[in-house]
Amino acid sequence: MSSITKNPFCFLFLFLLSGGQAYSQNLIADPGIEIWDGTTGTSPHTLGSLQHWYEANGTPDYHNTDIMSGSNLTGLQPCPTGEGNTWCGYPHEGKGVLGCWKGNGPDGTREWAGTRLLSPMVPGDCYEISFWIQNKKDNPAALYETNQWGMFFSKTQYPSFNPSLANFTPMADRWVACSQVISGSEWQKVTFTYTPSQAFEYAFIGFMGNVANSTFTAANDDYLLGFYVWIDEVVIQHVDVRVPEAATICPGDSVLLSFESDYPITWTDGVRTDTSASVWVKPETTTTYYVEAQGELGCTKRDSVTITVRDRNYTDYPELVCTATAPFLLDPDAPQGYWSGEGIVDAVTGLFDPTVTGSGAFSVDFISAGDCRENFTMFVEVAETPGVHIVADVDRGCPPLTVQFSDEAANPGATYAWSFGDGAAADNPKTVGHTFADGGVYDLDVAVTHFPRCTTELTIPEAVQVYEPPTAGFEYTPERPDLLENNVRFENTSEGSIVQYRWDFGDLTGSSLGDPAHEYLTPGDFQVTLQVTDVHQCTDSITRSLTVRNKVKLYLPNAFSPNDDGINDKFEIGYAGLLYDYRMTVFNRWGGLVFQSTDPAEGWNGKSLNGQPAGTGVYSYVIEYTLAPETPSGGKAVSDVVSGDVMIMR
């Protein structure tokens, strides 16, 4: 654990910790390929019994001394080297090894084993990589040996490309491989340094790079043959150094700097250089200490820590306030101490009142009752409360009255909370519209927030007057008009200070009188509308349905004298109303037809159908007609028949 510790004579120890992995930890969970479940595995999943290793490409092999011998996918047994034996031998350490194959030719199959790193790599840091490798195709008579055995790093569990066919040149920042040819029969250790470009989480091991760039010896070019190695004790170590967190001390204090690394370190402050992992320092001014860890293979990691020697701590109150802001505590979490400065109304709690200071920039001091490191000066900015100028586009009118309210101040607020006095409210920008549905006088309340700690509340009494509107109403007589009693008298019953009437009788006629009368000439259902306007030009209207029924009255004489003296020469009907489908038929006393007409205006002149004068006497008549429906869209036509006798007198 790295730390900074103050001089114990100051009666305080300060330990500063930083999180992270144990440094120089091997990122390979099973470096010796030892952790397995005891089963032999089955092709093509020969690594299926391993806990941390898996087939990333092809079918890499697992060999263990505890597995029965005799298979190049399983067991191990003693055997001489130099004979090209791929299934026997001993691991470099422990009991298990990986077996990786590279087939002949540029497109020869590559067997890669994969594992998840214990922690993601840190981009830009240096890693030291090593593993032990043994060439198993070591028979001089059938020799296969090559270089470019190494590791590939990935953010995914499996390659996103075909390793046997890919061009590795564009991926040069993601893999490392040995330049020396792995020859002979003995175990060899290969080492690398690597700086990742991304936070890789997985590593693959096997043959890397393009075959065209490799150096190899192959007994023949049979594509079924190729190169085969054993790999053991895989190590990836992060060269790192842990430094304490930056600290601030009072003048005269000493601190213990403790650096942590599994590698040798060197630190300097620009004047003094040392290799100690822990050292007491007493800087007089703010000083940065630089430290470097040196790895075994050439990796280095540099870091630094700054110790600040404070004269005094300065801070800004984090929010802008205004002269309308209520008194508030400058720092509720401050330790016990004493506050002083303009605007402080409670020296113990640090209560600050902007109404005391007015607008401007102010500094207040806090003196801790304990540690000087807790002393500070705080700057508080108090803004003048911006003005509010609410304007309405209209302040009185008839309902429904829509009013647009707007803040026309030079510096409008950020948010507005409006209350319109009729129970409605709105949160809108500086302009808002509201419709007042009912008559009355309404106050307007608005809370204008200019910034989070500055809100102005304003009430405008009687901001809007909505006139009480008139109420339209009327009655009419007769209640059931018809074509015989068709003069309808309308009586205005409206309420309010009415100055104008507008009638629509529903038959394309109207009136501006208060109590008009109107004669309906046709039956029907009429929508009568009255619109009234008061002294404030407020209006109201009412519409009622009025039905004019169809009714006919016939006037029939009982005698006439067709002697051409110009008096009662014809048997004619008189009627009031509208007749449809009219027909009059006259019969003699024997039932013979003597006259017939479908025109109400045509009377019987007393002559028979042959044009000869009919004799004196009594004749019977039948009058048929139809009353039209009262409304064009509804009802039925009604038929009627009137009969009687008429006498001809000569």
MOJO-V436264 format. One record per pair of residues at least 24 apart in sequence whose C-alpha atoms are under 7 Angstrom apart, sorted by sequence separation. I is the first residue (numbers start at 0). J is the second residue. D is the distance in Angstrom with one decimal. If there is no record, write none. Layout:
i->I j->J d->D
i->I j->J d->D
This chain:
i->150 j->174 d->5.6
i->151 j->175 d->6.7
i->172 j->196 d->6.9
i->255 j->279 d->4.3
i->266 j->290 d->4.0
i->284 j->308 d->5.4
i->326 j->350 d->6.5
i->327 j->351 d->5.4
i->339 j->363 d->5.7
i->340 j->364 d->6.4
i->358 j->382 d->5.0
i->405 j->429 d->5.5
i->406 j->430 d->6.6
i->419 j->443 d->5.0
i->440 j->464 d->4.4
i->470 j->494 d->5.1
i->490 j->514 d->4.9
i->503 j->527 d->5.6
i->504 j->528 d->6.7
i->523 j->547 d->5.2
i->551 j->575 d->5.5
i->552 j->576 d->6.7
i->619 j->643 d->5.7
i->620 j->644 d->6.0
i->150 j->175 d->5.5
i->254 j->279 d->5.6
i->255 j->280 d->6.3
i->265 j->290 d->5.6
i->266 j->291 d->6.3
i->283 j->308 d->6.9
i->326 j->351 d->5.4
i->327 j->352 d->6.7
i->339 j->364 d->5.4
i->358 j->383 d->5.0
i->385 j->410 d->6.5
i->405 j->430 d->4.3
i->418 j->443 d->6.0
i->419 j->444 d->6.6
i->439 j->464 d->5.9
i->440 j->465 d->6.2
i->469 j->494 d->5.7
i->470 j->495 d->6.6
i->489 j->514 d->5.4
i->503 j->528 d->5.1
i->522 j->547 d->4.8
i->523 j->548 d->6.6
i->551 j->576 d->4.4
i->619 j->644 d->4.4
i->149 j->175 d->5.5
i->150 j->176 d->6.4
i->253 j->279 d->6.6
i->254 j->280 d->5.5
i->264 j->290 d->6.7
i->265 j->291 d->5.4
i->326 j->352 d->4.3
i->338 j->364 d->5.7
i->339 j->365 d->6.8
i->404 j->430 d->5.6
i->405 j->431 d->6.5
i->418 j->444 d->5.0
i->439 j->465 d->5.1
i->469 j->495 d->4.6
i->489 j->515 d->5.5
i->502 j->528 d->5.8
i->503 j->529 d->6.5
i->522 j->548 d->5.3
i->550 j->576 d->5.9
i->551 j->577 d->6.3
i->618 j->644 d->5.5
i->619 j->645 d->6.3
i->39 j->66 d->6.7
i->45 j->72 d->6.8
i->149 j->176 d->3.9
i->253 j->280 d->5.6
i->254 j->281 d->6.4
i->264 j->291 d->5.4
i->265 j->292 d->6.7
i->325 j->352 d->6.8
i->326 j->353 d->6.6
i->338 j->365 d->4.7
i->403 j->430 d->6.9
i->404 j->431 d->5.4
i->417 j->444 d->6.0
i->418 j->445 d->6.2
i->438 j->465 d->4.5
i->439 j->466 d->6.5
i->488 j->515 d->6.2
i->489 j->516 d->5.8
i->502 j->529 d->4.7
i->522 j->549 d->5.2
i->617 j->644 d->6.4
i->618 j->645 d->5.3
i->148 j->176 d->5.1
i->149 j->177 d->6.1
i->253 j->281 d->4.4
i->264 j->292 d->4.4
i->337 j->365 d->5.7
i->338 j->366 d->6.6
i->353 j->381 d->6.6
i->403 j->431 d->5.7
i->404 j->432 d->6.2
i->417 j->445 d->4.6
i->437 j->465 d->7.0
i->438 j->466 d->5.0
i->439 j->467 d->7.0
i->488 j->516 d->4.2
i->501 j->529 d->5.7
i->502 j->530 d->6.6
i->617 j->645 d->5.6
i->618 j->646 d->6.1
i->147 j->176 d->4.6
i->148 j->177 d->5.7
i->252 j->281 d->6.3
i->263 j->292 d->5.7
i->264 j->293 d->6.3
i->324 j->353 d->6.5
i->336 j->365 d->6.8
i->337 j->366 d->5.3
i->403 j->432 d->4.3
i->416 j->445 d->5.5
i->417 j->446 d->6.7
i->438 j->467 d->4.6
i->487 j->516 d->5.5
i->488 j->517 d->6.5
i->501 j->530 d->5.1
i->617 j->646 d->4.3
i->64 j->94 d->5.3
i->147 j->177 d->4.9
i->251 j->281 d->7.0
i->262 j->292 d->5.8
i->263 j->293 d->5.7
i->336 j->366 d->5.5
i->337 j->367 d->6.6
i->402 j->432 d->5.6
i->403 j->433 d->6.6
i->415 j->445 d->6.7
i->416 j->446 d->5.1
i->486 j->516 d->6.7
i->487 j->517 d->5.2
i->500 j->530 d->6.0
i->501 j->531 d->6.4
i->588 j->618 d->6.0
i->616 j->646 d->5.5
i->617 j->647 d->6.4
i->63 j->94 d->5.3
i->64 j->95 d->6.7
i->146 j->177 d->6.0
i->147 j->178 d->5.9
i->176 j->207 d->6.2
i->262 j->293 d->5.9
i->322 j->353 d->5.1
i->323 j->354 d->7.0
i->336 j->367 d->4.3
i->401 j->432 d->6.7
i->402 j->433 d->5.5
i->415 j->446 d->5.7
i->416 j->447 d->6.6
i->486 j->517 d->5.6
i->487 j->518 d->6.1
i->500 j->531 d->4.8
i->571 j->602 d->4.3
i->587 j->618 d->5.0
i->616 j->647 d->5.4
i->63 j->95 d->4.3
i->146 j->178 d->5.7
i->260 j->292 d->6.9
i->262 j->294 d->5.9
i->321 j->353 d->6.7
i->322 j->354 d->5.3
i->335 j->367 d->6.2
i->336 j->368 d->4.6
i->401 j->433 d->5.5
i->402 j->434 d->6.3
i->415 j->447 d->4.7
i->486 j->518 d->4.2
i->499 j->531 d->5.7
i->500 j->532 d->6.7
i->570 j->602 d->5.3
i->571 j->603 d->6.6
i->586 j->618 d->5.9
i->587 j->619 d->6.4
i->615 j->647 d->5.0
i->62 j->95 d->5.6
i->63 j->96 d->6.6
i->146 j->179 d->5.4
i->250 j->283 d->6.7
i->334 j->367 d->6.7
i->335 j->368 d->5.7
i->401 j->434 d->4.0
i->414 j->447 d->6.1
i->415 j->448 d->6.3
i->485 j->518 d->5.4
i->486 j->519 d->6.6
i->499 j->532 d->5.1
i->569 j->602 d->5.7
i->570 j->603 d->4.9
i->585 j->618 d->6.8
i->586 j->619 d->5.2
i->615 j->648 d->5.6
i->39 j->73 d->6.2
i->62 j->96 d->5.4
i->146 j->180 d->4.0
i->180 j->214 d->6.8
i->400 j->434 d->5.3
i->401 j->435 d->6.3
i->414 j->448 d->5.2
i->485 j->519 d->5.4
i->497 j->531 d->6.5
i->498 j->532 d->5.9
i->499 j->533 d->6.9
i->569 j->603 d->5.3
i->570 j->604 d->6.5
i->585 j->619 d->5.7
i->586 j->620 d->6.2
i->615 j->649 d->6.4
i->61 j->96 d->6.1
i->62 j->97 d->6.5
i->145 j->180 d->4.9
i->146 j->181 d->5.7
i->180 j->215 d->7.0
i->322 j->357 d->5.8
i->399 j->434 d->6.2
i->400 j->435 d->5.1
i->412 j->447 d->5.7
i->413 j->448 d->5.8
i->414 j->449 d->6.9
i->497 j->532 d->5.5
i->498 j->533 d->5.2
i->569 j->604 d->4.6
i->585 j->620 d->4.3
i->61 j->97 d->5.0
i->144 j->180 d->6.7
i->145 j->181 d->5.8
i->322 j->358 d->6.3
i->399 j->435 d->5.5
i->400 j->436 d->6.6
i->412 j->448 d->5.5
i->413 j->449 d->5.0
i->497 j->533 d->4.0
i->498 j->534 d->6.1
i->568 j->604 d->6.4
i->569 j->605 d->6.7
i->584 j->620 d->5.6
i->585 j->621 d->6.5
i->60 j->97 d->5.7
i->61 j->98 d->6.1
i->144 j->181 d->6.1
i->321 j->358 d->7.0
i->398 j->435 d->6.5
i->399 j->436 d->4.5
i->412 j->449 d->4.1
i->413 j->450 d->6.5
i->496 j->533 d->5.1
i->497 j->534 d->6.3
i->584 j->621 d->5.2
i->60 j->98 d->4.6
i->144 j->182 d->5.7
i->398 j->436 d->5.5
i->399 j->437 d->6.8
i->482 j->520 d->6.8
i->495 j->533 d->6.7
i->496 j->534 d->6.0
i->583 j->621 d->5.8
i->584 j->622 d->6.5
i->59 j->98 d->5.7
i->60 j->99 d->6.5
i->398 j->437 d->6.0
i->482 j->521 d->6.9
i->583 j->622 d->4.4
i->59 j->99 d->5.1
i->398 j->438 d->6.4
i->482 j->522 d->6.6
i->582 j->622 d->5.8
i->583 j->623 d->6.4
i->59 j->100 d->6.9
i->167 j->208 d->5.2
i->582 j->623 d->5.2
i->167 j->209 d->5.9
i->581 j->623 d->5.7
i->582 j->624 d->6.4
i->166 j->209 d->6.4
i->561 j->604 d->6.3
i->581 j->624 d->4.3
i->561 j->605 d->5.8
i->580 j->624 d->5.2
i->581 j->625 d->6.9
i->154 j->199 d->4.6
i->156 j->201 d->6.1
i->579 j->624 d->5.8
i->580 j->625 d->5.6
i->137 j->183 d->6.2
i->153 j->199 d->5.1
i->154 j->200 d->5.1
i->155 j->201 d->6.6
i->578 j->624 d->6.2
i->579 j->625 d->4.9
i->134 j->181 d->6.2
i->137 j->184 d->6.0
i->152 j->199 d->6.0
i->153 j->200 d->6.2
i->154 j->201 d->6.0
i->578 j->625 d->6.2
i->579 j->626 d->6.2
i->134 j->182 d->6.1
i->153 j->201 d->5.1
i->578 j->626 d->6.2
i->579 j->627 d->6.8
i->134 j->183 d->6.7
i->135 j->184 d->6.9
i->152 j->201 d->5.8
i->153 j->202 d->6.2
i->85 j->135 d->5.2
i->134 j->184 d->5.9
i->152 j->202 d->4.6
i->59 j->110 d->5.0
i->84 j->135 d->6.1
i->85 j->136 d->6.9
i->133 j->184 d->6.4
i->151 j->202 d->5.7
i->152 j->203 d->6.3
i->57 j->109 d->6.3
i->58 j->110 d->5.7
i->59 j->111 d->6.1
i->83 j->135 d->5.6
i->84 j->136 d->6.9
i->133 j->185 d->5.9
i->150 j->202 d->6.5
i->151 j->203 d->5.0
i->240 j->292 d->6.0
i->56 j->109 d->6.9
i->57 j->110 d->4.6
i->59 j->112 d->6.1
i->83 j->136 d->4.3
i->109 j->162 d->6.8
i->133 j->186 d->4.6
i->150 j->203 d->5.4
i->151 j->204 d->6.4
i->239 j->292 d->6.5
i->56 j->110 d->5.4
i->57 j->111 d->6.5
i->83 j->137 d->4.7
i->109 j->163 d->5.6
i->132 j->186 d->5.5
i->133 j->187 d->6.2
i->150 j->204 d->4.5
i->56 j->111 d->4.9
i->82 j->137 d->6.1
i->83 j->138 d->4.4
i->108 j->163 d->5.3
i->131 j->186 d->6.2
i->132 j->187 d->5.3
i->149 j->204 d->5.8
i->150 j->205 d->6.5
i->55 j->111 d->5.3
i->56 j->112 d->6.9
i->81 j->137 d->4.9
i->82 j->138 d->4.3
i->107 j->163 d->6.1
i->131 j->187 d->5.4
i->132 j->188 d->6.3
i->149 j->205 d->5.7
i->238 j->294 d->5.9
i->54 j->111 d->6.4
i->55 j->112 d->5.2
i->81 j->138 d->4.9
i->106 j->163 d->5.4
i->131 j->188 d->4.3
i->148 j->205 d->5.6
i->149 j->206 d->6.1
i->150 j->207 d->7.0
i->54 j->112 d->4.9
i->55 j->113 d->5.0
i->106 j->164 d->5.5
i->130 j->188 d->5.7
i->131 j->189 d->6.3
i->148 j->206 d->4.5
i->149 j->207 d->5.9
i->250 j->308 d->6.0
i->471 j->529 d->6.9
i->53 j->112 d->5.7
i->54 j->113 d->6.1
i->129 j->188 d->6.8
i->130 j->189 d->5.7
i->147 j->206 d->5.8
i->148 j->207 d->5.8
i->245 j->304 d->5.4
i->246 j->305 d->6.9
i->247 j->306 d->5.8
i->248 j->307 d->6.2
i->249 j->308 d->5.7
i->250 j->309 d->6.8
i->322 j->381 d->6.5
i->471 j->530 d->6.7
i->52 j->112 d->6.5
i->53 j->113 d->5.3
i->129 j->189 d->5.4
i->130 j->190 d->6.9
i->147 j->207 d->5.5
i->238 j->298 d->6.5
i->240 j->300 d->6.5
i->244 j->304 d->6.5
i->245 j->305 d->5.1
i->246 j->306 d->5.1
i->247 j->307 d->4.5
i->248 j->308 d->5.1
i->249 j->309 d->5.6
i->320 j->380 d->6.6
i->321 j->381 d->4.8
i->322 j->382 d->6.4
i->471 j->531 d->6.1
i->33 j->94 d->6.6
i->52 j->113 d->5.6
i->53 j->114 d->6.5
i->129 j->190 d->4.3
i->147 j->208 d->6.7
i->238 j->299 d->6.5
i->239 j->300 d->5.4
i->242 j->303 d->6.9
i->243 j->304 d->6.7
i->245 j->306 d->5.8
i->246 j->307 d->6.1
i->247 j->308 d->5.8
i->248 j->309 d->6.2
i->316 j->377 d->6.3
i->319 j->380 d->5.9
i->320 j->381 d->5.1
i->321 j->382 d->4.4
i->322 j->383 d->5.7
i->323 j->384 d->6.2
i->31 j->93 d->6.8
i->33 j->95 d->5.3
i->52 j->114 d->4.9
i->128 j->190 d->5.5
i->129 j->191 d->6.3
i->238 j->300 d->6.3
i->242 j->304 d->6.6
i->247 j->309 d->6.5
i->312 j->374 d->6.5
i->313 j->375 d->5.5
i->314 j->376 d->6.3
i->315 j->377 d->5.3
i->316 j->378 d->6.0
i->319 j->381 d->6.5
i->320 j->382 d->6.1
i->321 j->383 d->5.6
i->322 j->384 d->5.6
i->32 j->95 d->5.4
i->51 j->114 d->5.8
i->128 j->191 d->5.0
i->311 j->374 d->6.8
i->312 j->375 d->4.5
i->313 j->376 d->4.9
i->314 j->377 d->4.9
i->315 j->378 d->4.8
i->316 j->379 d->5.3
i->321 j->384 d->5.4
i->31 j->95 d->6.6
i->32 j->96 d->5.8
i->127 j->191 d->5.9
i->128 j->192 d->6.0
i->311 j->375 d->5.9
i->312 j->376 d->6.3
i->313 j->377 d->6.0
i->314 j->378 d->6.4
i->315 j->379 d->6.3
i->469 j->533 d->6.4
i->31 j->96 d->6.9
i->127 j->192 d->4.6
i->400 j->465 d->6.9
i->482 j->547 d->6.8
i->126 j->192 d->5.6
i->127 j->193 d->6.5
i->147 j->213 d->6.4
i->481 j->547 d->4.7
i->482 j->548 d->6.5
i->125 j->192 d->6.7
i->126 j->193 d->5.1
i->146 j->213 d->6.2
i->398 j->465 d->6.2
i->480 j->547 d->5.2
i->481 j->548 d->4.3
i->482 j->549 d->5.6
i->483 j->550 d->6.3
i->125 j->193 d->5.7
i->126 j->194 d->6.2
i->146 j->214 d->5.9
i->394 j->462 d->6.4
i->395 j->463 d->5.6
i->396 j->464 d->6.8
i->397 j->465 d->5.7
i->398 j->466 d->6.9
i->469 j->537 d->6.9
i->471 j->539 d->5.6
i->480 j->548 d->6.4
i->481 j->549 d->5.7
i->482 j->550 d->5.6
i->125 j->194 d->4.7
i->145 j->214 d->5.7
i->146 j->215 d->6.6
i->394 j->463 d->4.7
i->395 j->464 d->4.6
i->396 j->465 d->5.3
i->397 j->466 d->5.2
i->468 j->537 d->5.7
i->469 j->538 d->6.4
i->470 j->539 d->5.9
i->471 j->540 d->5.3
i->472 j->541 d->6.3
i->481 j->550 d->6.2
i->124 j->194 d->5.6
i->145 j->215 d->4.0
i->394 j->464 d->6.3
i->395 j->465 d->5.5
i->396 j->466 d->6.0
i->398 j->468 d->6.9
i->468 j->538 d->6.6
i->469 j->539 d->6.0
i->471 j->541 d->5.8
i->123 j->194 d->5.6
i->124 j->195 d->6.9
i->144 j->215 d->5.5
i->145 j->216 d->6.3
i->397 j->468 d->6.6
i->122 j->194 d->7.0
i->123 j->195 d->5.9
i->144 j->216 d->5.3
i->122 j->195 d->5.0
i->123 j->196 d->6.1
i->143 j->216 d->5.4
i->144 j->217 d->6.7
i->121 j->195 d->7.0
i->122 j->196 d->4.9
i->142 j->216 d->6.8
i->143 j->217 d->4.6
i->120 j->195 d->6.9
i->122 j->197 d->4.9
i->142 j->217 d->6.0
i->143 j->218 d->6.1
i->122 j->198 d->5.6
i->142 j->218 d->5.3
i->121 j->198 d->5.5
i->141 j->218 d->5.1
i->549 j->626 d->6.5
i->120 j->198 d->4.7
i->549 j->627 d->6.7
i->119 j->198 d->5.4
i->120 j->199 d->5.3
i->119 j->199 d->5.5
i->120 j->200 d->6.6
i->549 j->629 d->5.9
i->119 j->200 d->4.6
i->548 j->629 d->5.4
i->118 j->200 d->6.7
i->143 j->225 d->6.6
i->144 j->226 d->6.2
i->547 j->629 d->6.7
i->143 j->226 d->5.4
i->116 j->200 d->5.4
i->115 j->200 d->6.0
i->116 j->201 d->5.5
i->115 j->201 d->4.5
i->116 j->202 d->6.9
i->114 j->201 d->5.8
i->115 j->202 d->6.5
i->557 j->644 d->6.5
i->558 j->645 d->5.0
i->559 j->646 d->6.5
i->560 j->647 d->5.7
i->562 j->649 d->6.3
i->28 j->116 d->7.0
i->113 j->201 d->7.0
i->114 j->202 d->5.6
i->557 j->645 d->4.5
i->558 j->646 d->4.4
i->559 j->647 d->5.5
i->560 j->648 d->4.7
i->561 j->649 d->6.7
i->27 j->116 d->5.7
i->28 j->117 d->6.3
i->113 j->202 d->5.7
i->114 j->203 d->6.6
i->557 j->646 d->6.2
i->558 j->647 d->5.8
i->559 j->648 d->6.1
i->560 j->649 d->5.4
i->26 j->116 d->5.2
i->27 j->117 d->6.4
i->113 j->203 d->4.3
i->136 j->226 d->6.4
i->26 j->117 d->4.9
i->112 j->203 d->5.5
i->113 j->204 d->6.5
i->136 j->227 d->6.0
i->26 j->118 d->6.6
i->111 j->203 d->5.9
i->112 j->204 d->5.4
i->135 j->227 d->5.7
i->483 j->575 d->6.8
i->111 j->204 d->5.4
i->112 j->205 d->6.9
i->134 j->227 d->6.4
i->135 j->228 d->5.2
i->483 j->576 d->6.4
i->111 j->205 d->4.9
i->134 j->228 d->4.6
i->135 j->229 d->6.9
i->482 j->576 d->5.7
i->91 j->186 d->6.7
i->110 j->205 d->6.3
i->133 j->228 d->5.4
i->134 j->229 d->6.6
i->132 j->228 d->6.6
i->133 j->229 d->5.1
i->109 j->206 d->6.5
i->132 j->229 d->5.6
i->133 j->230 d->6.6
i->132 j->230 d->4.6
i->131 j->230 d->5.7
i->132 j->231 d->6.5
i->130 j->230 d->6.9
i->131 j->231 d->5.1
i->130 j->231 d->6.1
i->131 j->232 d->6.0
i->55 j->157 d->5.5
i->130 j->232 d->5.4
i->81 j->184 d->6.0
i->130 j->233 d->4.3
i->80 j->184 d->5.9
i->129 j->233 d->6.0
i->130 j->234 d->6.1
i->192 j->296 d->6.8
i->101 j->206 d->6.5
i->105 j->210 d->5.3
i->129 j->234 d->5.2
i->524 j->629 d->6.8
i->99 j->205 d->6.0
i->128 j->234 d->5.6
i->129 j->235 d->6.7
i->192 j->298 d->6.7
i->523 j->629 d->4.4
i->524 j->630 d->5.4
i->128 j->235 d->4.5
i->522 j->629 d->5.0
i->523 j->630 d->4.1
i->127 j->235 d->5.8
i->128 j->236 d->6.4
i->522 j->630 d->6.8
i->523 j->631 d->6.8
i->126 j->235 d->6.6
i->127 j->236 d->5.2
i->126 j->236 d->5.5
i->127 j->237 d->6.6
i->126 j->237 d->4.6
i->125 j->237 d->6.5
i->126 j->238 d->5.9
i->125 j->238 d->6.1
i->107 j->222 d->6.9
i->103 j->220 d->6.1
i->103 j->221 d->6.6
i->104 j->222 d->6.7
i->103 j->222 d->4.9
i->102 j->222 d->6.3
i->102 j->223 d->6.8
i->103 j->224 d->6.0
i->102 j->224 d->6.0
i->103 j->225 d->4.7
i->249 j->371 d->6.8
i->102 j->225 d->4.2
i->249 j->372 d->6.0
i->101 j->225 d->5.6
i->102 j->226 d->6.2
i->248 j->372 d->6.6
i->101 j->226 d->5.0
i->100 j->226 d->5.7
i->101 j->227 d->6.4
i->100 j->227 d->4.5
i->99 j->227 d->5.7
i->100 j->228 d->6.7
i->324 j->452 d->6.3
i->98 j->227 d->7.0
i->99 j->228 d->5.6
i->324 j->453 d->5.6
i->98 j->228 d->5.8
i->99 j->229 d->6.5
i->323 j->453 d->6.3
i->98 j->229 d->4.6
i->323 j->454 d->6.9
i->97 j->229 d->5.5
i->98 j->230 d->6.4
i->320 j->452 d->5.3
i->321 j->453 d->5.5
i->323 j->455 d->6.8
i->96 j->229 d->6.2
i->97 j->230 d->5.1
i->319 j->452 d->6.8
i->320 j->453 d->5.8
i->96 j->230 d->5.8
i->97 j->231 d->6.6
i->96 j->231 d->5.3
i->91 j->231 d->6.3
i->397 j->537 d->5.3
i->90 j->231 d->6.8
i->55 j->203 d->6.8
i->127 j->296 d->6.4
i->127 j->298 d->6.8
i->126 j->298 d->6.8
i->125 j->298 d->5.5
i->125 j->299 d->6.7
i->32 j->231 d->7.0
i->31 j->231 d->5.5
i->31 j->232 d->4.5
i->30 j->232 d->4.8
i->31 j->233 d->6.7
i->30 j->233 d->4.6
i->30 j->234 d->6.2
i->27 j->233 d->6.9
i->27 j->234 d->6.2
i->27 j->235 d->6.4
i->25 j->234 d->5.7
i->26 j->235 d->5.4
i->25 j->235 d->5.3
i->26 j->236 d->6.3
i->25 j->236 d->5.0
i->24 j->236 d->5.9
i->23 j->236 d->5.3
i->24 j->237 d->7.0
i->23 j->237 d->5.5
i->22 j->237 d->6.8
i->23 j->238 d->6.1
i->22 j->239 d->6.1
i->17 j->243 d->6.9
i->16 j->243 d->6.2
i->15 j->243 d->5.6
i->16 j->244 d->6.9
i->15 j->244 d->5.7
i->22 j->260 d->6.1
i->23 j->261 d->5.7
i->22 j->261 d->6.2
i->1 j->241 d->6.4
i->3 j->243 d->6.0
i->1 j->242 d->6.0
i->2 j->243 d->4.9
i->1 j->243 d->5.4
i->6 j->252 d->6.5
i->5 j->252 d->6.8
i->6 j->253 d->4.7
i->5 j->253 d->5.3
i->6 j->254 d->5.6
i->5 j->254 d->4.0
i->4 j->254 d->4.9
i->5 j->255 d->5.9
i->3 j->254 d->5.8
i->4 j->255 d->4.3
i->3 j->255 d->4.8
i->4 j->256 d->6.7
i->3 j->256 d->4.7
i->2 j->256 d->6.0
i->3 j->257 d->6.1
i->2 j->257 d->4.9
i->1 j->257 d->4.8
i->1 j->258 d->5.1
i->1 j->259 d->5.5
i->0 j->259 d->6.6
